[in-house]
Amino acid sequence: MTVLTRRIFLQTAAASSVVLATDAIGRDVWLRSASEQVRLALVGIGPGTLDMLATLASIPAARVVALCDSRPERLVQVAYALRGMGHAHPQITTRIDRILGDLGVDALVVSGGFPSRDH
């Protein structure tokens, strides 16, 4: 039997929110042509974030438009790294609700894990 930890609960809640939001917004919002870019928000900045950004920056159909983390200094560091890769300066925030409510974001990339007990 699997123990329901706080981490599993938060992961399930986040996934459920995305499914419910998709249904509430409507399916036509999610239909895109192959030539359009997918606007990504990177949530959580961890040790492998810069490598992940380099990979995402190499994909022409992907554009990182927002960064979210609990530490503003990491946001600034990663935003400048992204600009150094030739991309526009992304929106930066410490509040995930701003990312989730932004219609300019098509998908989330969770790279640094889910919130810890200090949130």
PDB file as gemmi writes it, atoms N, CA and C in Angstrom:
CRYST1    1.000    1.000    1.000  90.00  90.00  90.00 P 1                      
ATOM      1  N   MET A   1       0.831  -1.177   0.000  1.00  0.00           N  
ATOM      2  CA  MET A   1       0.000   0.000   0.000  1.00  0.00           C  
ATOM      3  C   MET A   1       0.881   1.248   0.000  1.00  0.00           C  
ATOM      4  N   THR A   2       0.551   2.224  -0.837  1.00  0.00           N  
ATOM      5  CA  THR A   2       1.302   3.455  -0.942  1.00  0.00           C  
ATOM      6  C   THR A   2       0.863   4.438   0.129  1.00  0.00           C  
ATOM      7  N   VAL A   3       1.823   5.054   0.771  1.00  0.00           N  
ATOM      8  CA  VAL A   3       1.541   6.058   1.788  1.00  0.00           C  
ATOM      9  C   VAL A   3       1.315   7.398   1.088  1.00  0.00           C  
ATOM     10  N   LEU A   4       0.269   8.096   1.497  1.00  0.00           N  
ATOM     11  CA  LEU A   4      -0.025   9.400   0.913  1.00  0.00           C  
ATOM     12  C   LEU A   4       0.800  10.459   1.641  1.00  0.00           C  
ATOM     13  N   THR A   5       1.882  10.875   0.995  1.00  0.00           N  
ATOM     14  CA  THR A   5       2.736  11.912   1.572  1.00  0.00           C  
ATOM     15  C   THR A   5       2.275  13.273   1.079  1.00  0.00           C  
ATOM     16  N   ARG A   6       2.792  14.305   1.690  1.00  0.00           N  
ATOM     17  CA  ARG A   6       2.456  15.664   1.257  1.00  0.00           C  
ATOM     18  C   ARG A   6       2.897  15.893  -0.190  1.00  0.00           C  
ATOM     19  N   ARG A   7       4.055  15.358  -0.543  1.00  0.00           N  
ATOM     20  CA  ARG A   7       4.581  15.519  -1.898  1.00  0.00           C  
ATOM     21  C   ARG A   7       3.655  14.873  -2.934  1.00  0.00           C  
ATOM     22  N   ILE A   8       3.217  13.652  -2.658  1.00  0.00           N  
ATOM     23  CA  ILE A   8       2.312  12.961  -3.584  1.00  0.00           C  
ATOM     24  C   ILE A   8       0.991  13.707  -3.681  1.00  0.00           C  
ATOM     25  N   PHE A   9       0.499  14.202  -2.548  1.00  0.00           N  
ATOM     26  CA  PHE A   9      -0.750  14.963  -2.553  1.00  0.00           C  
ATOM     27  C   PHE A   9      -0.624  16.201  -3.433  1.00  0.00           C  
ATOM     28  N   LEU A  10       0.475  16.967  -3.273  1.00  0.00           N  
ATOM     29  CA  LEU A  10       0.668  18.181  -4.063  1.00  0.00           C  
ATOM     30  C   LEU A  10       0.833  17.877  -5.550  1.00  0.00           C  
ATOM     31  N   GLN A  11       1.549  16.811  -5.870  1.00  0.00           N  
ATOM     32  CA  GLN A  11       1.721  16.433  -7.267  1.00  0.00           C  
ATOM     33  C   GLN A  11       0.380  16.080  -7.902  1.00  0.00           C  
ATOM     34  N   THR A  12      -0.422  15.309  -7.180  1.00  0.00           N  
ATOM     35  CA  THR A  12      -1.731  14.910  -7.694  1.00  0.00           C  
ATOM     36  C   THR A  12      -2.648  16.116  -7.826  1.00  0.00           C  
ATOM     37  N   ALA A  13      -2.609  17.000  -6.846  1.00  0.00           N  
ATOM     38  CA  ALA A  13      -3.450  18.194  -6.895  1.00  0.00           C  
ATOM     39  C   ALA A  13      -3.069  19.085  -8.073  1.00  0.00           C  
ATOM     40  N   ALA A  14      -1.782  19.238  -8.319  1.00  0.00           N  
ATOM     41  CA  ALA A  14      -1.332  20.069  -9.436  1.00  0.00           C  
ATOM     42  C   ALA A  14      -1.761  19.472 -10.772  1.00  0.00           C  
ATOM     43  N   ALA A  15      -1.594  18.176 -10.930  1.00  0.00           N  
ATOM     44  CA  ALA A  15      -1.998  17.517 -12.170  1.00  0.00           C  
ATOM     45  C   ALA A  15      -3.505  17.621 -12.371  1.00  0.00           C  
ATOM     46  N   SER A  16      -4.259  17.458 -11.305  1.00  0.00           N  
ATOM     47  CA  SER A  16      -5.718  17.565 -11.396  1.00  0.00           C  
ATOM     48  C   SER A  16      -6.139  18.975 -11.780  1.00  0.00           C  
ATOM     49  N   SER A  17      -5.443  19.964 -11.256  1.00  0.00           N  
ATOM     50  CA  SER A  17      -5.765  21.355 -11.589  1.00  0.00           C  
ATOM     51  C   SER A  17      -5.581  21.633 -13.066  1.00  0.00           C  
ATOM     52  N   VAL A  18      -4.524  21.086 -13.644  1.00  0.00           N  
ATOM     53  CA  VAL A  18      -4.276  21.285 -15.069  1.00  0.00           C  
ATOM     54  C   VAL A  18      -5.389  20.656 -15.895  1.00  0.00           C  
ATOM     55  N   VAL A  19      -5.804  19.462 -15.529  1.00  0.00           N  
ATOM     56  CA  VAL A  19      -6.883  18.786 -16.250  1.00  0.00           C  
ATOM     57  C   VAL A  19      -8.173  19.587 -16.149  1.00  0.00           C  
ATOM     58  N   LEU A  20      -8.511  20.056 -14.956  1.00  0.00           N  
ATOM     59  CA  LEU A  20      -9.739  20.828 -14.763  1.00  0.00           C  
ATOM     60  C   LEU A  20      -9.673  22.161 -15.497  1.00  0.00           C  
ATOM     61  N   ALA A  21      -8.520  22.809 -15.484  1.00  0.00           N  
ATOM     62  CA  ALA A  21      -8.374  24.081 -16.181  1.00  0.00           C  
ATOM     63  C   ALA A  21      -8.531  23.892 -17.684  1.00  0.00           C  
ATOM     64  N   THR A  22      -7.997  22.814 -18.206  1.00  0.00           N  
ATOM     65  CA  THR A  22      -8.129  22.526 -19.634  1.00  0.00           C  
ATOM     66  C   THR A  22      -9.585  22.405 -20.023  1.00  0.00           C  
ATOM     67  N   ASP A  23     -10.334  21.691 -19.232  1.00  0.00           N  
ATOM     68  CA  ASP A  23     -11.748  21.503 -19.519  1.00  0.00           C  
ATOM     69  C   ASP A  23     -12.517  22.812 -19.368  1.00  0.00           C  
ATOM     70  N   ALA A  24     -12.193  23.612 -18.344  1.00  0.00           N  
ATOM     71  CA  ALA A  24     -12.905  24.861 -18.087  1.00  0.00           C  
ATOM     72  C   ALA A  24     -12.636  25.907 -19.158  1.00  0.00           C  
ATOM     73  N   ILE A  25     -11.415  25.972 -19.658  1.00  0.00           N  
ATOM     74  CA  ILE A  25     -11.057  26.973 -20.658  1.00  0.00           C  
ATOM     75  C   ILE A  25     -11.637  26.614 -22.022  1.00  0.00           C  
ATOM     76  N   GLY A  26     -11.660  25.365 -22.327  1.00  0.00           N  
ATOM     77  CA  GLY A  26     -12.166  24.935 -23.627  1.00  0.00           C  
ATOM     78  C   GLY A  26     -11.074  24.325 -24.464  1.00  0.00           C  
ATOM     79  N   ARG A  27     -11.437  23.369 -25.237  1.00  0.00           N  
ATOM     80  CA  ARG A  27     -10.453  22.633 -26.019  1.00  0.00           C  
ATOM     81  C   ARG A  27      -9.863  23.444 -27.167  1.00  0.00           C  
ATOM     82  N   ASP A  28     -10.595  24.404 -27.714  1.00  0.00           N  
ATOM     83  CA  ASP A  28     -10.083  25.157 -28.858  1.00  0.00           C  
ATOM     84  C   ASP A  28      -8.845  25.984 -28.519  1.00  0.00           C  
ATOM     85  N   VAL A  29      -8.652  26.348 -27.243  1.00  0.00           N  
ATOM     86  CA  VAL A  29      -7.468  27.093 -26.838  1.00  0.00           C  
ATOM     87  C   VAL A  29      -6.211  26.255 -27.018  1.00  0.00           C  
ATOM     88  N   TRP A  30      -6.334  24.952 -26.874  1.00  0.00           N  
ATOM     89  CA  TRP A  30      -5.173  24.074 -26.886  1.00  0.00           C  
ATOM     90  C   TRP A  30      -4.798  23.601 -28.288  1.00  0.00           C  
ATOM     91  N   LEU A  31      -5.646  23.871 -29.273  1.00  0.00           N  
ATOM     92  CA  LEU A  31      -5.338  23.454 -30.637  1.00  0.00           C  
ATOM     93  C   LEU A  31      -4.455  24.513 -31.289  1.00  0.00           C  
ATOM     94  N   ARG A  32      -3.288  24.128 -31.701  1.00  0.00           N  
ATOM     95  CA  ARG A  32      -2.335  25.055 -32.295  1.00  0.00           C  
ATOM     96  C   ARG A  32      -1.815  24.473 -33.606  1.00  0.00           C  
ATOM     97  N   SER A  33      -1.351  25.373 -34.446  1.00  0.00           N  
ATOM     98  CA  SER A  33      -0.750  24.891 -35.680  1.00  0.00           C  
ATOM     99  C   SER A  33       0.690  24.465 -35.382  1.00  0.00           C  
ATOM    100  N   ALA A  34       1.240  23.682 -36.266  1.00  0.00           N  
ATOM    101  CA  ALA A  34       2.597  23.162 -36.063  1.00  0.00           C  
ATOM    102  C   ALA A  34       3.647  24.266 -36.115  1.00  0.00           C  
ATOM    103  N   SER A  35       3.321  25.418 -36.706  1.00  0.00           N  
ATOM    104  CA  SER A  35       4.302  26.489 -36.828  1.00  0.00           C  
ATOM    105  C   SER A  35       4.344  27.407 -35.605  1.00  0.00           C  
ATOM    106  N   GLU A  36       3.401  27.286 -34.702  1.00  0.00           N  
ATOM    107  CA  GLU A  36       3.374  28.146 -33.520  1.00  0.00           C  
ATOM    108  C   GLU A  36       4.309  27.632 -32.431  1.00  0.00           C  
ATOM    109  N   GLN A  37       4.809  28.562 -31.639  1.00  0.00           N  
ATOM    110  CA  GLN A  37       5.666  28.185 -30.527  1.00  0.00           C  
ATOM    111  C   GLN A  37       4.828  27.817 -29.306  1.00  0.00           C  
ATOM    112  N   VAL A  38       5.338  26.896 -28.530  1.00  0.00           N  
ATOM    113  CA  VAL A  38       4.731  26.542 -27.260  1.00  0.00           C  
ATOM    114  C   VAL A  38       5.396  27.414 -26.199  1.00  0.00           C  
ATOM    115  N   ARG A  39       4.573  28.161 -25.464  1.00  0.00           N  
ATOM    116  CA  ARG A  39       5.084  29.084 -24.449  1.00  0.00           C  
ATOM    117  C   ARG A  39       5.152  28.346 -23.113  1.00  0.00           C  
ATOM    118  N   LEU A  40       6.361  28.238 -22.578  1.00  0.00           N  
ATOM    119  CA  LEU A  40       6.605  27.444 -21.380  1.00  0.00           C  
ATOM    120  C   LEU A  40       6.898  28.309 -20.164  1.00  0.00           C  
ATOM    121  N   ALA A  41       6.483  27.812 -19.009  1.00  0.00           N  
ATOM    122  CA  ALA A  41       6.866  28.411 -17.737  1.00  0.00           C  
ATOM    123  C   ALA A  41       7.689  27.374 -16.986  1.00  0.00           C  
ATOM    124  N   LEU A  42       8.843  27.772 -16.543  1.00  0.00           N  
ATOM    125  CA  LEU A  42       9.734  26.892 -15.792  1.00  0.00           C  
ATOM    126  C   LEU A  42       9.497  27.143 -14.306  1.00  0.00           C  
ATOM    127  N   VAL A  43       9.060  26.104 -13.603  1.00  0.00           N  
ATOM    128  CA  VAL A  43       8.718  26.222 -12.192  1.00  0.00           C  
ATOM    129  C   VAL A  43       9.730  25.443 -11.363  1.00  0.00           C  
ATOM    130  N   GLY A  44      10.396  26.136 -10.456  1.00  0.00           N  
ATOM    131  CA  GLY A  44      11.398  25.503  -9.606  1.00  0.00           C  
ATOM    132  C   GLY A  44      12.754  25.519 -10.279  1.00  0.00           C  
ATOM    133  N   ILE A  45      13.703  26.129  -9.626  1.00  0.00           N  
ATOM    134  CA  ILE A  45      15.052  26.214 -10.184  1.00  0.00           C  
ATOM    135  C   ILE A  45      15.970  25.375  -9.310  1.00  0.00           C  
ATOM    136  N   GLY A  46      16.524  24.352  -9.919  1.00  0.00           N  
ATOM    137  CA  GLY A  46      17.387  23.431  -9.192  1.00  0.00           C  
ATOM    138  C   GLY A  46      18.732  23.283  -9.868  1.00  0.00           C  
ATOM    139  N   PRO A  47      19.506  22.284  -9.455  1.00  0.00           N  
ATOM    140  CA  PRO A  47      20.860  22.090  -9.992  1.00  0.00           C  
ATOM    141  C   PRO A  47      20.909  21.846 -11.502  1.00  0.00           C  
ATOM    142  N   GLY A  48      19.916  21.214 -12.075  1.00  0.00           N  
ATOM    143  CA  GLY A  48      19.950  20.909 -13.498  1.00  0.00           C  
ATOM    144  C   GLY A  48      19.210  21.888 -14.380  1.00  0.00           C  
ATOM    145  N   THR A  49      18.782  23.008 -13.810  1.00  0.00           N  
ATOM    146  CA  THR A  49      17.953  23.955 -14.555  1.00  0.00           C  
ATOM    147  C   THR A  49      18.669  24.556 -15.758  1.00  0.00           C  
ATOM    148  N   LEU A  50      19.922  24.941 -15.612  1.00  0.00           N  
ATOM    149  CA  LEU A  50      20.622  25.565 -16.735  1.00  0.00           C  
ATOM    150  C   LEU A  50      20.799  24.592 -17.892  1.00  0.00           C  
ATOM    151  N   ASP A  51      21.048  23.316 -17.593  1.00  0.00           N  
ATOM    152  CA  ASP A  51      21.129  22.311 -18.656  1.00  0.00           C  
ATOM    153  C   ASP A  51      19.779  22.147 -19.342  1.00  0.00           C  
ATOM    154  N   MET A  52      18.704  22.147 -18.548  1.00  0.00           N  
ATOM    155  CA  MET A  52      17.368  22.022 -19.119  1.00  0.00           C  
ATOM    156  C   MET A  52      17.042  23.232 -19.990  1.00  0.00           C  
ATOM    157  N   LEU A  53      17.433  24.420 -19.540  1.00  0.00           N  
ATOM    158  CA  LEU A  53      17.206  25.622 -20.328  1.00  0.00           C  
ATOM    159  C   LEU A  53      17.941  25.567 -21.657  1.00  0.00           C  
ATOM    160  N   ALA A  54      19.160  25.080 -21.645  1.00  0.00           N  
ATOM    161  CA  ALA A  54      19.925  24.958 -22.892  1.00  0.00           C  
ATOM    162  C   ALA A  54      19.214  24.019 -23.856  1.00  0.00           C  
ATOM    163  N   THR A  55      18.661  22.939 -23.328  1.00  0.00           N  
ATOM    164  CA  THR A  55      17.916  22.001 -24.179  1.00  0.00           C  
ATOM    165  C   THR A  55      16.665  22.664 -24.722  1.00  0.00           C  
ATOM    166  N   LEU A  56      15.887  23.317 -23.852  1.00  0.00           N  
ATOM    167  CA  LEU A  56      14.665  23.984 -24.295  1.00  0.00           C  
ATOM    168  C   LEU A  56      14.967  25.099 -25.289  1.00  0.00           C  
ATOM    169  N   ALA A  57      16.051  25.837 -25.058  1.00  0.00           N  
ATOM    170  CA  ALA A  57      16.419  26.928 -25.959  1.00  0.00           C  
ATOM    171  C   ALA A  57      16.814  26.425 -27.338  1.00  0.00           C  
ATOM    172  N   SER A  58      17.228  25.179 -27.432  1.00  0.00           N  
ATOM    173  CA  SER A  58      17.622  24.618 -28.730  1.00  0.00           C  
ATOM    174  C   SER A  58      16.426  24.117 -29.534  1.00  0.00           C  
ATOM    175  N   ILE A  59      15.244  24.122 -28.956  1.00  0.00           N  
ATOM    176  CA  ILE A  59      14.032  23.661 -29.650  1.00  0.00           C  
ATOM    177  C   ILE A  59      13.325  24.879 -30.230  1.00  0.00           C  
ATOM    178  N   PRO A  60      13.279  25.014 -31.558  1.00  0.00           N  
ATOM    179  CA  PRO A  60      12.678  26.208 -32.164  1.00  0.00           C  
ATOM    180  C   PRO A  60      11.201  26.416 -31.806  1.00  0.00           C  
ATOM    181  N   ALA A  61      10.467  25.353 -31.570  1.00  0.00           N  
ATOM    182  CA  ALA A  61       9.037  25.475 -31.284  1.00  0.00           C  
ATOM    183  C   ALA A  61       8.746  25.755 -29.810  1.00  0.00           C  
ATOM    184  N   ALA A  62       9.779  25.851 -28.973  1.00  0.00           N  
ATOM    185  CA  ALA A  62       9.579  26.092 -27.543  1.00  0.00           C  
ATOM    186  C   ALA A  62      10.151  27.457 -27.169  1.00  0.00           C  
ATOM    187  N   ARG A  63       9.428  28.167 -26.323  1.00  0.00           N  
ATOM    188  CA  ARG A  63       9.895  29.471 -25.843  1.00  0.00           C  
ATOM    189  C   ARG A  63       9.578  29.573 -24.354  1.00  0.00           C  
ATOM    190  N   VAL A  64      10.583  29.811 -23.541  1.00  0.00           N  
ATOM    191  CA  VAL A  64      10.386  29.981 -22.105  1.00  0.00           C  
ATOM    192  C   VAL A  64       9.961  31.429 -21.874  1.00  0.00           C  
ATOM    193  N   VAL A  65       8.730  31.616 -21.404  1.00  0.00           N  
ATOM    194  CA  VAL A  65       8.186  32.961 -21.216  1.00  0.00           C  
ATOM    195  C   VAL A  65       8.086  33.364 -19.755  1.00  0.00           C  
ATOM    196  N   ALA A  66       8.242  32.394 -18.833  1.00  0.00           N  
ATOM    197  CA  ALA A  66       8.110  32.718 -17.415  1.00  0.00           C  
ATOM    198  C   ALA A  66       8.952  31.777 -16.561  1.00  0.00           C  
ATOM    199  N   LEU A  67       9.428  32.315 -15.449  1.00  0.00           N  
ATOM    200  CA  LEU A  67      10.191  31.543 -14.472  1.00  0.00           C  
ATOM    201  C   LEU A  67       9.562  31.756 -13.098  1.00  0.00           C  
ATOM    202  N   CYS A  68       9.500  30.691 -12.311  1.00  0.00           N  
ATOM    203  CA  CYS A  68       8.936  30.792 -10.975  1.00  0.00           C  
ATOM    204  C   CYS A  68       9.785  29.985  -9.998  1.00  0.00           C  
ATOM    205  N   ASP A  69      10.167  30.639  -8.898  1.00  0.00           N  
ATOM    206  CA  ASP A  69      10.921  29.973  -7.847  1.00  0.00           C  
ATOM    207  C   ASP A  69      10.746  30.778  -6.574  1.00  0.00           C  
ATOM    208  N   SER A  70      11.011  30.160  -5.442  1.00  0.00           N  
ATOM    209  CA  SER A  70      10.850  30.851  -4.163  1.00  0.00           C  
ATOM    210  C   SER A  70      11.989  31.812  -3.857  1.00  0.00           C  
ATOM    211  N   ARG A  71      13.089  31.714  -4.607  1.00  0.00           N  
ATOM    212  CA  ARG A  71      14.249  32.576  -4.349  1.00  0.00           C  
ATOM    213  C   ARG A  71      14.475  33.541  -5.518  1.00  0.00           C  
ATOM    214  N   PRO A  72      14.211  34.832  -5.308  1.00  0.00           N  
ATOM    215  CA  PRO A  72      14.350  35.821  -6.389  1.00  0.00           C  
ATOM    216  C   PRO A  72      15.739  35.862  -7.016  1.00  0.00           C  
ATOM    217  N   GLU A  73      16.787  35.633  -6.211  1.00  0.00           N  
ATOM    218  CA  GLU A  73      18.149  35.709  -6.774  1.00  0.00           C  
ATOM    219  C   GLU A  73      18.383  34.623  -7.818  1.00  0.00           C  
ATOM    220  N   ARG A  74      17.791  33.466  -7.638  1.00  0.00           N  
ATOM    221  CA  ARG A  74      17.917  32.396  -8.643  1.00  0.00           C  
ATOM    222  C   ARG A  74      17.141  32.761  -9.901  1.00  0.00           C  
ATOM    223  N   LEU A  75      15.999  33.408  -9.729  1.00  0.00           N  
ATOM    224  CA  LEU A  75      15.204  33.824 -10.888  1.00  0.00           C  
ATOM    225  C   LEU A  75      15.989  34.777 -11.772  1.00  0.00           C  
ATOM    226  N   VAL A  76      16.639  35.752 -11.147  1.00  0.00           N  
ATOM    227  CA  VAL A  76      17.423  36.733 -11.904  1.00  0.00           C  
ATOM    228  C   VAL A  76      18.573  36.050 -12.626  1.00  0.00           C  
ATOM    229  N   GLN A  77      19.262  35.151 -11.938  1.00  0.00           N  
ATOM    230  CA  GLN A  77      20.397  34.436 -12.536  1.00  0.00           C  
ATOM    231  C   GLN A  77      19.954  33.634 -13.762  1.00  0.00           C  
ATOM    232  N   VAL A  78      18.863  32.904 -13.650  1.00  0.00           N  
ATOM    233  CA  VAL A  78      18.406  32.068 -14.758  1.00  0.00           C  
ATOM    234  C   VAL A  78      17.831  32.924 -15.882  1.00  0.00           C  
ATOM    235  N   ALA A  79      17.172  34.028 -15.550  1.00  0.00           N  
ATOM    236  CA  ALA A  79      16.637  34.924 -16.587  1.00  0.00           C  
ATOM    237  C   ALA A  79      17.769  35.484 -17.446  1.00  0.00           C  
ATOM    238  N   TYR A  80      18.866  35.882 -16.812  1.00  0.00           N  
ATOM    239  CA  TYR A  80      20.016  36.393 -17.574  1.00  0.00           C  
ATOM    240  C   TYR A  80      20.674  35.290 -18.403  1.00  0.00           C  
ATOM    241  N   ALA A  81      20.717  34.083 -17.867  1.00  0.00           N  
ATOM    242  CA  ALA A  81      21.266  32.956 -18.640  1.00  0.00           C  
ATOM    243  C   ALA A  81      20.416  32.702 -19.883  1.00  0.00           C  
ATOM    244  N   LEU A  82      19.113  32.804 -19.723  1.00  0.00           N  
ATOM    245  CA  LEU A  82      18.205  32.603 -20.860  1.00  0.00           C  
ATOM    246  C   LEU A  82      18.411  33.688 -21.910  1.00  0.00           C  
ATOM    247  N   ARG A  83      18.587  34.913 -21.475  1.00  0.00           N  
ATOM    248  CA  ARG A  83      18.867  36.004 -22.422  1.00  0.00           C  
ATOM    249  C   ARG A  83      20.182  35.771 -23.138  1.00  0.00           C  
ATOM    250  N   GLY A  84      21.162  35.209 -22.434  1.00  0.00           N  
ATOM    251  CA  GLY A  84      22.449  34.899 -23.043  1.00  0.00           C  
ATOM    252  C   GLY A  84      22.350  33.821 -24.113  1.00  0.00           C  
ATOM    253  N   MET A  85      21.271  33.041 -24.058  1.00  0.00           N  
ATOM    254  CA  MET A  85      21.021  32.008 -25.067  1.00  0.00           C  
ATOM    255  C   MET A  85      20.227  32.562 -26.252  1.00  0.00           C  
ATOM    256  N   GLY A  86      19.992  33.889 -26.240  1.00  0.00           N  
ATOM    257  CA  GLY A  86      19.315  34.522 -27.368  1.00  0.00           C  
ATOM    258  C   GLY A  86      17.804  34.615 -27.248  1.00  0.00           C  
ATOM    259  N   HIS A  87      17.267  34.413 -26.067  1.00  0.00           N  
ATOM    260  CA  HIS A  87      15.819  34.488 -25.872  1.00  0.00           C  
ATOM    261  C   HIS A  87      15.449  35.773 -25.140  1.00  0.00           C  
ATOM    262  N   ALA A  88      14.206  36.178 -25.297  1.00  0.00           N  
ATOM    263  CA  ALA A  88      13.713  37.378 -24.621  1.00  0.00           C  
ATOM    264  C   ALA A  88      13.700  37.167 -23.107  1.00  0.00           C  
ATOM    265  N   HIS A  89      13.780  38.271 -22.377  1.00  0.00           N  
ATOM    266  CA  HIS A  89      13.743  38.202 -20.913  1.00  0.00           C  
ATOM    267  C   HIS A  89      12.365  37.696 -20.481  1.00  0.00           C  
ATOM    268  N   PRO A  90      12.316  36.607 -19.706  1.00  0.00           N  
ATOM    269  CA  PRO A  90      11.022  36.051 -19.303  1.00  0.00           C  
ATOM    270  C   PRO A  90      10.424  36.804 -18.114  1.00  0.00           C  
ATOM    271  N   GLN A  91       9.140  36.607 -17.920  1.00  0.00           N  
ATOM    272  CA  GLN A  91       8.482  37.088 -16.702  1.00  0.00           C  
ATOM    273  C   GLN A  91       9.066  36.284 -15.544  1.00  0.00           C  
ATOM    274  N   ILE A  92       9.350  36.935 -14.419  1.00  0.00           N  
ATOM    275  CA  ILE A  92       9.842  36.200 -13.252  1.00  0.00           C  
ATOM    276  C   ILE A  92       8.925  36.494 -12.066  1.00  0.00           C  
ATOM    277  N   THR A  93       8.659  35.469 -11.273  1.00  0.00           N  
ATOM    278  CA  THR A  93       7.790  35.609 -10.127  1.00  0.00           C  
ATOM    279  C   THR A  93       8.097  34.538  -9.083  1.00  0.00           C  
ATOM    280  N   THR A  94       7.762  34.845  -7.853  1.00  0.00           N  
ATOM    281  CA  THR A  94       7.888  33.864  -6.775  1.00  0.00           C  
ATOM    282  C   THR A  94       6.534  33.234  -6.456  1.00  0.00           C  
ATOM    283  N   ARG A  95       5.512  33.623  -7.187  1.00  0.00           N  
ATOM    284  CA  ARG A  95       4.151  33.132  -6.912  1.00  0.00           C  
ATOM    285  C   ARG A  95       3.640  32.278  -8.061  1.00  0.00           C  
ATOM    286  N   ILE A  96       3.441  31.005  -7.803  1.00  0.00           N  
ATOM    287  CA  ILE A  96       2.998  30.087  -8.846  1.00  0.00           C  
ATOM    288  C   ILE A  96       1.575  30.398  -9.311  1.00  0.00           C  
ATOM    289  N   ASP A  97       0.753  31.019  -8.474  1.00  0.00           N  
ATOM    290  CA  ASP A  97      -0.608  31.351  -8.892  1.00  0.00           C  
ATOM    291  C   ASP A  97      -0.605  32.340 -10.055  1.00  0.00           C  
ATOM    292  N   ARG A  98       0.421  33.173 -10.137  1.00  0.00           N  
ATOM    293  CA  ARG A  98       0.515  34.104 -11.279  1.00  0.00           C  
ATOM    294  C   ARG A  98       0.828  33.358 -12.574  1.00  0.00           C  
ATOM    295  N   ILE A  99       1.600  32.299 -12.466  1.00  0.00           N  
ATOM    296  CA  ILE A  99       1.921  31.486 -13.637  1.00  0.00           C  
ATOM    297  C   ILE A  99       0.688  30.694 -14.078  1.00  0.00           C  
ATOM    298  N   LEU A 100       0.017  30.076 -13.110  1.00  0.00           N  
ATOM    299  CA  LEU A 100      -1.145  29.252 -13.425  1.00  0.00           C  
ATOM    300  C   LEU A 100      -2.289  30.070 -14.007  1.00  0.00           C  
ATOM    301  N   GLY A 101      -2.385  31.342 -13.645  1.00  0.00           N  
ATOM    302  CA  GLY A 101      -3.455  32.188 -14.152  1.00  0.00           C  
ATOM    303  C   GLY A 101      -3.103  32.934 -15.426  1.00  0.00           C  
ATOM    304  N   ASP A 102      -1.914  32.744 -15.938  1.00  0.00           N  
ATOM    305  CA  ASP A 102      -1.445  33.471 -17.124  1.00  0.00           C  
ATOM    306  C   ASP A 102      -1.823  32.716 -18.397  1.00  0.00           C  
ATOM    307  N   LEU A 103      -2.703  33.315 -19.200  1.00  0.00           N  
ATOM    308  CA  LEU A 103      -3.105  32.676 -20.456  1.00  0.00           C  
ATOM    309  C   LEU A 103      -2.000  32.720 -21.510  1.00  0.00           C  
ATOM    310  N   GLY A 104      -0.930  33.440 -21.239  1.00  0.00           N  
ATOM    311  CA  GLY A 104       0.212  33.476 -22.142  1.00  0.00           C  
ATOM    312  C   GLY A 104       1.170  32.310 -21.932  1.00  0.00           C  
ATOM    313  N   VAL A 105       0.820  31.408 -21.029  1.00  0.00           N  
ATOM    314  CA  VAL A 105       1.630  30.222 -20.757  1.00  0.00           C  
ATOM    315  C   VAL A 105       0.851  29.002 -21.214  1.00  0.00           C  
ATOM    316  N   ASP A 106       1.468  28.212 -22.085  1.00  0.00           N  
ATOM    317  CA  ASP A 106       0.814  27.010 -22.609  1.00  0.00           C  
ATOM    318  C   ASP A 106       1.090  25.768 -21.768  1.00  0.00           C  
ATOM    319  N   ALA A 107       2.273  25.697 -21.161  1.00  0.00           N  
ATOM    320  CA  ALA A 107       2.647  24.488 -20.427  1.00  0.00           C  
ATOM    321  C   ALA A 107       3.639  24.830 -19.323  1.00  0.00           C  
ATOM    322  N   LEU A 108       3.627  24.005 -18.280  1.00  0.00           N  
ATOM    323  CA  LEU A 108       4.569  24.138 -17.177  1.00  0.00           C  
ATOM    324  C   LEU A 108       5.652  23.081 -17.295  1.00  0.00           C  
ATOM    325  N   VAL A 109       6.869  23.463 -16.997  1.00  0.00           N  
ATOM    326  CA  VAL A 109       7.972  22.530 -16.879  1.00  0.00           C  
ATOM    327  C   VAL A 109       8.423  22.611 -15.429  1.00  0.00           C  
ATOM    328  N   VAL A 110       8.177  21.560 -14.662  1.00  0.00           N  
ATOM    329  CA  VAL A 110       8.541  21.546 -13.249  1.00  0.00           C  
ATOM    330  C   VAL A 110       9.936  20.940 -13.154  1.00  0.00           C  
ATOM    331  N   SER A 111      10.908  21.800 -12.845  1.00  0.00           N  
ATOM    332  CA  SER A 111      12.287  21.323 -12.871  1.00  0.00           C  
ATOM    333  C   SER A 111      12.925  21.226 -11.502  1.00  0.00           C  
ATOM    334  N   GLY A 112      12.379  21.916 -10.526  1.00  0.00           N  
ATOM    335  CA  GLY A 112      13.033  21.936  -9.227  1.00  0.00           C  
ATOM    336  C   GLY A 112      12.235  21.270  -8.139  1.00  0.00           C  
ATOM    337  N   GLY A 113      11.236  20.494  -8.499  1.00  0.00           N  
ATOM    338  CA  GLY A 113      10.419  19.835  -7.493  1.00  0.00           C  
ATOM    339  C   GLY A 113       9.253  20.692  -7.062  1.00  0.00           C  
ATOM    340  N   PHE A 114       8.445  20.143  -6.207  1.00  0.00           N  
ATOM    341  CA  PHE A 114       7.276  20.853  -5.702  1.00  0.00           C  
ATOM    342  C   PHE A 114       7.638  21.626  -4.453  1.00  0.00           C  
ATOM    343  N   PRO A 115       6.781  22.581  -4.046  1.00  0.00           N  
ATOM    344  CA  PRO A 115       7.109  23.429  -2.912  1.00  0.00           C  
ATOM    345  C   PRO A 115       7.454  22.640  -1.644  1.00  0.00           C  
ATOM    346  N   SER A 116       8.395  23.180  -0.906  1.00  0.00           N  
ATOM    347  CA  SER A 116       8.804  22.549   0.347  1.00  0.00           C  
ATOM    348  C   SER A 116       8.009  23.128   1.494  1.00  0.00           C  
ATOM    349  N   ARG A 117       8.352  22.756   2.688  1.00  0.00           N  
ATOM    350  CA  ARG A 117       7.598  23.192   3.856  1.00  0.00           C  
ATOM    351  C   ARG A 117       7.722  24.698   4.120  1.00  0.00           C  
ATOM    352  N   ASP A 118       8.668  25.384   3.465  1.00  0.00           N  
ATOM    353  CA  ASP A 118       8.806  26.823   3.710  1.00  0.00           C  
ATOM    354  C   ASP A 118       7.872  27.653   2.838  1.00  0.00           C  
ATOM    355  N   HIS A 119       6.960  27.011   2.124  1.00  0.00           N  
ATOM    356  CA  HIS A 119       5.990  27.734   1.299  1.00  0.00           C  
ATOM    357  C   HIS A 119       4.665  27.813   2.008  1.00  0.00           C  
TER     358      HIS A 119                                                      
END                                                                             
